[in-house]
Each structure stands twice: as C-alpha cells, then as structure tokens.
Amino acid sequence: MEIFHLRYFVAVAENLSFSRAARQLHMATSPLSQRIRDLERELGRRLFDRDSHHVALTPAGAALLPAAKDVLGRFDDLPWRLRQALGTERRAAYVGVVPALHPALRERLARLETRCADEYDVKRWPGNSGNLVAAVQRGDLAMALVHLPVHAEGIEVLELLHEPLGALLPGAEFGGRSSVSLSELTDHTYVTSAPGTLPTYFDQLKVRLKAAGIHREINLDIGDYASVREIVANGSVFGITLLSTGSRGEGKDTSVVLPFRDFSPALATGLVWRRDRARPDGDLHSLIGAARAVFAAPLDAAESPDVSAGAPGSVSAGSPADVTEAPPAASAPHPHPPRGLR
C-alpha cells in the first residue's frame, strides 16, 4: 500500500463518483478504478458498492475513511512539523528599490517585510529602474519597485501609483503663478541631470517637449538634483520634477514648481517580478502573492501622493520627491546582491 492509494480512496469516497474524483486528481478514470481495486485486494475488503449509475461506501469503506484522512493529514503535515521542530529557516529575498520612491510605497514594503518575516528575510537593494529590472530578469532580485514603463520579456508588472509632474521654473519669472503652458517655454532651455540618472519616462517627455517647439536642452554632467535647481534659479531655463516638490529658496535663488495647463505628465511606479517565479510551482509563489496583496490595496488619504496644484509642500533636495534615480557617474556602482534565493 502506498500513500497515493489512500489519496485516491478519499477522493472517490468524498465525491462518490469515479469520474469526478479522476478530474479532481487530474487522471483518467480507468487507472483510478484499478488503484482502488488494488487497495481492496490488499485490505481484503470491498470498499465501494458500485454499478453503472451509483457509487456508495460499504461498511468497510465508511470505517476506513476517517482513518485514511487522519493518515493523509499527518503525512501532509510532515514538512511543517519538521520545520517547527528544527526552527524555521528564513530565506533571504532581495527587493530592488529606486531612490526616488514614494514614502507610501516604502511603508508598504515595510508591511511586506513584517508579513513574510517567518519565511523570508526581505532585504532592500538600491539601483535605477533599468538595472533593477535586469537584475529581476537574471534572478538576482526577487522583485523590484521601479519607475515605469517597463517592457521586458518574462516580467510581470503591477502598476501602483502615478505622481504628477510639473515644471521647475525660476521664481523671478514665474513666482505667484498657479500654472504654466508649454507654449510659454519655447524660449527657455530644458535642463536635466546627467544621462542615466532619470527614469526612462523622461525620454518620452523630451519627445513631447520638442513637439511643442522646445528644442534647446542642457544635460548636466552630474546627477545631483539640487544642481538642476541652481541652474533653473538663474533664469531662462526650466526642468521637470514631481509636482509635490514645491518651491524653494529665497530672493533670486527661488525656484517654483507649477502644473502644466496643456500637458499632464505623471511618473508611474510599479512592482515587477519574473512571471515563472510567481507560478504555483515557482520558488517565490508565496512571497510574490503576499506582495501583490500588500501593494495592490488602495492607498488611503494619508498615503496618497499630494496632487494639489495650488500649494505643493516644500521638501529639501535629495528627498524622495526628487526624480533622479542614480548617483553621479563618479560614484561607485552598487555590487550585485549575493547569490542564493532572491
């Protein structure tokens, strides 16, 4: 007698149908009937009364059913009983995080760490969106919170939130204004931080700006967002940043952030993971399932990004409201996370 004989018996006994039990067990009816006959022969008892229309338990089958369920339950409990006896072995799982991540998503990540603490030691790994997505594809990271769009083979994307973007403008020219249109900026120069330090979405913004007649552009050779503000405060140039960044500086050094009247850019953030690792037989099925539940829950009012155009809050440069993703080129790159489960 093998454990599968008991599984087959319980399936038939609970369904009182060989065909339904076979579908439940993902097998054909004929081999299922043969295994039940083998079990009856070994026990020396007929377990079912069956004809072409009905299946019923015999007294022997009714007596065997609770005992078989008990044996199967004990057998299926062996893995967790062993973990309980030896102590749960927590596995390290690295989650990629972009620097300019909304605080609400950082809080959700902390919830995930707590929720999965018994099974996983969830660790954070910083990087820009492109590098993090590549690390997820390689299997170096379990998942990553990145700026969208993401188009990568084998990668699943759960979109989480959109943060409105606005124009970073010199306060001397635009102080006191409530909004600005692209047509007003055709004589200004668009300034950005160093290539590779902004989300790929900003490449799409450049196309939109050129279509609006804004052709002059400056790319700084550093990734410091504060330097972009310094250049903008001089006048005749503008940048694009999160609308929640707000105004900063005094006198001639003032810069302001205004919403566009004729343009609605927004920076989207999402959770990405490898599709095959999230399948029921995948190594991260439980972790990714928990992450989807934690991150997919709607943001409440306290967590939601500030989308008001009238008086966005002031924050310091280098805070999560800045859109730069990567350190300056002179900084040492982050090494790959350790091999193992990620």
Summary of the structure (lengths in Angstrom):
residues: 342
radius of gyration: 29.9
end to end distance: 40.0
largest distance: 97.4
contacts: 1019
relative contact order: 0.15
helix: 40%
strand: 20%
